[in-house]
């Protein structure tokens, strides 16, 4: 039986991956499976195996995770990025308006920076959880991701690790908020705010707010990375990715 030429296979593979759509006849993943089922067993080592494809996508996701964690855990990863910057809790937005009237808006701005610093400090906890989720991804999981939307992997991660990520980030955020002086600053601000006559009552849980917004930012950029992987897998540089997605 004639072996499917590698270049022809890659043309089908990459073009289908780029548009991210499922063909009526069969999606590209299943086409790959069918091709290898029909290939000569003694020549399979000269082509790309289904295991190679699965391993390559997992490795691409792992590289994406590293990019996200490195980006957001750096100084100003959250604070300097308008897309994921963590604002003050909604309740404190009201306080900022009133505190600004007595010359304390600078303290409120400082608190906002400290919230973002706490998220930056906690983000590295996401790395191990992402990598664990990737390693535990079954063949069927990977197949479903391939067949899914451009953010199917990100949605998979959200379903698998949001609760664990929240639990692991929480103590780091709490400690960070204390270490950078956010808790004391918050207490001072609330004390001054409540001394202003006729201001509305506010309640803000800083830790919950930072954890929720931090996780939101992590998955925001994970979706961006996933989209890049699907659009341009050849950009990846490891041996297995070159083998599967590179040019022969």
N, C-alpha and C positions, 0 to 999 in steps of 0.2 A: 504493500500500500504506500502511496506517495506521501512523503512528509510535507506538512504545511510550511511553506517558507516563513522564516521569522519576520521578515520585513512586511509581508502581507498581513500576518497576524497583528503586528504592532500598529499598522495603519488602522485596522478595524478597532483595536483596543483603545488607542489614544483618541481617535475621532469620536468614538461613542462616549468615552469618559468625559471629554470636554463639553459636550452638549448636555450630559447628565440626564438623558432621557431613556425610557424603557421602550424598546421597539415592540411592536405588536407581535411579531413572530417569536422573539426571545430577546432578553437583555444581553449585554456584552459578556457578563459573567458566565451565564449559562452557555453562550456560544463558545467561550473558552473551555468550559468543562466538556462540551460535546466534541470540540476539536481534539482534546487530549484523550478522550475515550476512543476516538477513531485512529489516533496516531499509532505508528509502529512502536511497540514497547521497547524494542532494541535501539530505537532512535530517539526516545523521549528525552534522554539526557542532553540532546542537541537542541532542544526547544525549551520553551518556558513551561514549567509545570504549574498546576493550579495552586500548589503549596507556595510556589514562588510568588504568585500574584497576591495571595493572601498575606504572606510575610512582608511583601513590599508595601502594601497599603498600611499594615500595622506599623511598619518602620516609618513611613511617611507621617502617620499620625503622631508617632512618638517625637519626631523632629518638630512637628507643629506644636506639640505640648511644650517642648523645650523653648521654642521661640516665644510662646505666650508667657510662660513663667518668667523667663529672663526679662522680657519687656516690662511686665507689670511689677516685678519685685525690685526693679531698679529705682533709684531716686527720681521722683516725679513720674514714675510709671503710671500712677493714678492721678496724682495732683496736677501734672503738667499736660495731661491728655484730655481734651474737651470731650472726647467720646465716652470716657469712663470715669471722669472726675466725679468724686463723691461730694455732693452738695450737703449742706446742713439739713438735718431732718426738717420736714415741713413746719413743724411747730416752732423751731428755732428761727425760721425765716421771719416770722412775726416778731420774735424777740429782737432780731437784728435791726428791724426798722425802728423799734422803740429805743434800743440802746444807742443807735446812731444819733438820736436826738440829744443824747447827753455825752457825746464824744467817745463812745466805747465800741464803735464799729470795727476798729482795728483788732480788738480782742476777739470779736466774733470771727473775723477773717482768719486770725491765728488758729482758732479752734478748728475751722474748716480744713486748714492745711494739716493739722494733727490727725484728723480723721483719715485723710488720705495716706498719711505716713503709716498709720496702723494697718491699713489694707495692704500696703506695699510690703510690710514686714510679715504679714500672714500668708501672702500668696505662694511662697515656696512649698507650703503644705500641699498644694494642689498637685505638684509634680508626681509624687509617689502614687496618689490616688488615680490619676489619669493613666499612668503606666500600668498599674494593677488592672484597671478596667480593660486596657488594651490587651494585656497578656491573657485575660480571662475570656476574651472575645472568641466565641465559637465560630466554626465555619458558617453556620446558619446566620449568626449575628452579622458576620462580615458580608455575607451574601445579601442580607436584608439592607445593609448600609449601602452597598453598591447599587442596589435597585431603588433606593430611596431618594429623597430630595437632596439638594446640595448641602444641607446642614444635618443630614441623617445621623452622621457620627456624633455630632455635637448633641443632638437630642438624645442619642443613646447614652452618652456620658452624663447628661443631666439626670436621666432617669436612674442611673446606676450609682451616682456618687454625690448628688447634691446634699443629702442628709449627712453623710460622712464628712464631706468637705466643710459643712457648717459647723459640725461638732469639733473638728480639728482646728478650724480657724478661730473659733470663739475664744479659747484661753489666750491665744497669741494676741488677738485684738484687744482683749481686756488688759493684758499685761502691757501692751504697747501704749494703749490710751493712758494708762497710769504713768508709764515711764516718760512719755513725751509731755506730760503735764496736762493732758486733755481733760482728765477727770477734775482736777483742781480748777482748771480754767473754766470748765463748764459750771462747777459749783459757784465759783466767784461771779460768773455772768448771771446765773439764775438769781443769786442773792441781790445783785445790783438791779436786775430786771424787776424783781418782786418789790423792790423799794420804790419803784415808779408808781405813782397813784393811778388807779383805774386801768391798769394793763390787764389783758386777758390771761387766764391761767394757761400754762403750757406743760406738757409732759413729753419727754423725749428719751428714748432708750438708745443711747449711743452705740452700744455693742451690737445690738440687733441690726441697727441701721447700717453700720459699717460692714458687717458680715454679709448681709443681703446684697448690698450694692457691690461689695467686692466680688462675690460669686457671679453676680450679673455681668461685671466687667470681664471676668475670666472667660465665661462662656461666649461673650460678645466677640472676643478676639479668637477664641477657638473656632467659631463659625467662620471667621475671616480666613484663618489658616486652612480649614478644611476646603473652602472654596478654591483657594490657591492650589492646593494639592490636586483637586479634581481638574482644574483648568490647565495646570502646567506641571504634570508629574515629572517631566524630563528635567525640570529645574533642580530636582533632588540629586544628591551627589554620592550616596553610598553605593557599594557594589551591587547589592540586590535590586536597588531602584534603577540603576543603570541597566541591569540585565532585563528587567521587566519593561521599563518605560523608556529606556534610552534608545539611541539609534544604533543599529548593527552595522 
